[in-house]
C-alpha cells in the first residue's frame, strides 16, 4: 500500500476540504516547461521507464552521483534497465529529499504502482510500467489529456521554425502548446563564434539581413511576431542577474559590429548590449500584451571536467549569491519610465532573495492589470515543499497571494504533471493550517475561490492564451 494516501500532505480538515473540493479537479496551466515540441507533435510513445522517467533528468542524476553511482548509469552507455536499477538503489537514500515524494507520486498517478521503490521491487516496477506504456492511451498527447493540461508553454529560441507547434495547433489536441520566446544566446557578444553562428541562423529564419544592429533587432521583432501568431504570450530570460547600463543605440550598434567582426565584448560592453536588447524585447512584449519571465540566480557549469565530458544541463549547476536588487530595479524602471513595462514574472534561485523579489514586484504594479508584476513560484532547487512555503509566505506578507499565477513544471518530462498536485496540496495545507490556528476564517467560499484561482484561473486570465472550450470557462 502506498504511503501516499488521498490526504497526503493535508494535515487538517480545512486543508482536506480545500484540496478535494476546490483544487484537485482544476485543469493544469503549465505556462513554463522544457518539453520537446517534437515529442508532442509526433505523439511520442515510450518503451520503458528509462525513456520516460530517467533520460534527461538531472535531479535524479545528482542524487545518484551523491549515492556513489558511477556516471555510466547516469548519462553514460549502461543498459537502460541497469540505469533504472541504479536509480532504484538510490531512492531509499532520498528520504526527505523531494525526489522521494515525486518518484512515488509519479509511479502511483501514472502507473497505479503503490510499492515503495527499492532494488527488490525494481524488476516488477519496470515490467508493470512497460505494460502500461504499451497501452494505446499512454502516448505523449494522451498524457496531456489524462492530466487535463490546458496549456503547455515550451521554451524556444527565436531561431526555431515552430513547425512542431504548427502541427500540434492543427491536430485538434485540446491542450494548447504555445512557444516561449527565449533569446538568451542573442546577448552573448562576449563569445563571437557562438554569437555569430546564432545571428546567422536568426537572419535565415527571419529572412532579415542582420548585417547591422538595426537589422538584428528587426529580425528579433519578426520572430517575435511569428511566435505571437503561433500563440506565444511569454518571453523567458535565464540570467545570472539583471543587466543595466547607461548607453545609447550608437554604442550598442558599435558593440554588435565588433562582435560580428570577431572581437569579444568586454564585461562593460556585454552589460550595455544585454541591457539594451532586453529592453527592446520588453518593448515588443508590452506592445503585444506578453509577460516577460526573468529566471535569475543560477551558477551554471561549476564542474569544468563534467562540462567537458558530459555537457551542459547535466546536473552540475547550483545557486548563485550575486546581488540582484539594484540592476533589476533599474532595468524594470527603464521600461516603466515611458510606460513600456510588460507584465513581468520574477523567479529567483537563491531563496535569500525572496523578500527582494516580492518587494521589487510591488514597485512596478500599475493599478490596471491585477498582479502585473509577479513573484514567481519556487524554481529549480526551490520547487519543493519547504521552499514553496517560503515563496508563498513572502508573497503573502509583501503582496497579494490571491493574484499569484501559481505553479509550473519547468520540466523536460511528461511524468512531471504530479508537480501541480504536489503544489496544490502544499498550498491547501498552508491555508488550512491558518484556519486551524484561527488566522483565517473557515469560509470555503472565500478560501475555495482563492485556491481555484491560484491553481488555474489566475494564469488563464493573466496570460490571455486562447484555450480549448473544455478549459476556457472552468
BELWOLIN-V814878 format. One record per backbone hydrogen bond with DSSP energy under -0.5 kcal/mol. CO is the residue of the C=O (numbers start at 0). NH is the residue of the N-H. Records with the same first field share a line. If there is no record, write none. Layout:
CO = NH, NH
This chain:
2 = 4
4 = 7
6 = 9
8 = 10
11 = 15
12 = 16
13 = 17
14 = 18
15 = 19
16 = 20
17 = 21, 22
18 = 22, 23
22 = 25
27 = 29, 149, 150
28 = 30
29 = 152
31 = 409
35 = 38, 39
36 = 39, 40
37 = 41
38 = 43
39 = 42
43 = 139
47 = 51
48 = 52, 53
49 = 53, 54
53 = 56
55 = 57
56 = 60
57 = 61
58 = 62
59 = 63
60 = 64
61 = 65
62 = 66
63 = 68
64 = 67
69 = 72
70 = 73, 74, 75
71 = 77
78 = 82
79 = 83
80 = 84
81 = 85
82 = 86
83 = 87
84 = 88
85 = 89
86 = 89, 90
87 = 91
89 = 92
90 = 93
91 = 94
93 = 96, 99
96 = 99, 100
97 = 101
98 = 102
99 = 103
100 = 104
101 = 105
102 = 106
103 = 107
104 = 108
105 = 109, 110
106 = 110, 112
107 = 111
111 = 113
117 = 120, 121
118 = 121
120 = 124
121 = 125
122 = 126
123 = 127
124 = 128
125 = 129
126 = 130
127 = 131
128 = 132
129 = 133
131 = 134
134 = 137
138 = 142
139 = 143
140 = 144
141 = 145
142 = 146
143 = 148
144 = 147
147 = 27, 149
149 = 175
150 = 29
151 = 153, 177
152 = 32
153 = 155
155 = 181
156 = 159
161 = 165
162 = 166
163 = 167
164 = 168
165 = 169
167 = 170, 171, 172
173 = 467
174 = 176
175 = 151, 177
177 = 153
179 = 155, 181
180 = 182, 235
182 = 185
183 = 186
184 = 187
186 = 188
187 = 190
188 = 264
190 = 194
191 = 195
192 = 196
193 = 197
194 = 198
195 = 199
196 = 200
197 = 201
198 = 202
199 = 203
200 = 204
201 = 205
202 = 206, 207
211 = 215
212 = 216
213 = 217
214 = 218
215 = 219
216 = 220
217 = 221
218 = 222
219 = 223
220 = 224
221 = 225
222 = 226
223 = 227
224 = 228
225 = 229
226 = 231
227 = 230
232 = 290
233 = 180
234 = 292
236 = 238, 294
238 = 296, 297
244 = 246
247 = 251
248 = 252
249 = 253
250 = 254
251 = 255
252 = 256
253 = 257
254 = 258
255 = 259
256 = 260
257 = 262
258 = 261
261 = 263
265 = 269
266 = 270
267 = 271
268 = 272
269 = 273
270 = 274
271 = 275
272 = 276
273 = 277
274 = 278
275 = 279
276 = 280
277 = 281
278 = 282
279 = 283
280 = 284
281 = 285
282 = 286
283 = 287
284 = 288, 289
285 = 288
289 = 342
290 = 234, 292
291 = 344
292 = 236, 294
293 = 295, 346
294 = 238
295 = 348
296 = 319
297 = 299
298 = 317
301 = 303
302 = 306
303 = 307
304 = 308
305 = 309, 310
315 = 301
317 = 298
323 = 327
324 = 328
325 = 329
326 = 330
327 = 331
328 = 332
329 = 333
330 = 334
331 = 334, 335
332 = 336
334 = 339
335 = 338
339 = 341
342 = 291
343 = 373
344 = 293, 346
345 = 375
346 = 295
348 = 350
349 = 352
350 = 353
352 = 356
353 = 357
354 = 358
355 = 359
356 = 360
357 = 361
358 = 362
359 = 362, 363
360 = 363
361 = 364
367 = 369
368 = 371
371 = 343, 373
373 = 345, 375
378 = 381
379 = 382
383 = 387
384 = 388
385 = 389
386 = 390
387 = 391
388 = 392
389 = 393
390 = 394
391 = 395
392 = 396
393 = 397
394 = 398
398 = 400
399 = 402
400 = 403
410 = 33
412 = 415
414 = 417
415 = 418
416 = 419, 420
417 = 421
418 = 422
419 = 423
420 = 424
421 = 425
422 = 426
423 = 427
424 = 428
425 = 429
426 = 430
427 = 431
428 = 432
429 = 433
430 = 434
431 = 435
432 = 436
433 = 438, 439
434 = 437
440 = 442
441 = 443
442 = 446
443 = 447
444 = 448
445 = 449
446 = 450
447 = 451
448 = 452
449 = 453
450 = 454
451 = 455, 456
452 = 457, 458
455 = 459
456 = 460
457 = 461
458 = 462
459 = 463
467 = 470, 471
468 = 472
470 = 473
